[in-house]
Amino acid sequence: MVRRVPGSVIVRYDGPGHGLYLSGNRCAIGHATRYLRNLTLPPPGTVCRPGD
């Protein structure tokens, strides 16, 4: 689906669960917050892991 939206990227999470914004995962929260505040996209190929 991401390929169908020009200029979009995806952050892959290598771990269980959904709702990462509320999970405490600083990697996922940081990328989401930067986008919501500044419209800053993460680099293509970004991966967040449990404990990040």
Buried (B, 14 or more C-beta within 10 A) or exposed (E): EEEEEEEEBBBEBEEEEEEBEEBEBEBBBBBBEEBEEEEEBBEEEBEBEEEB
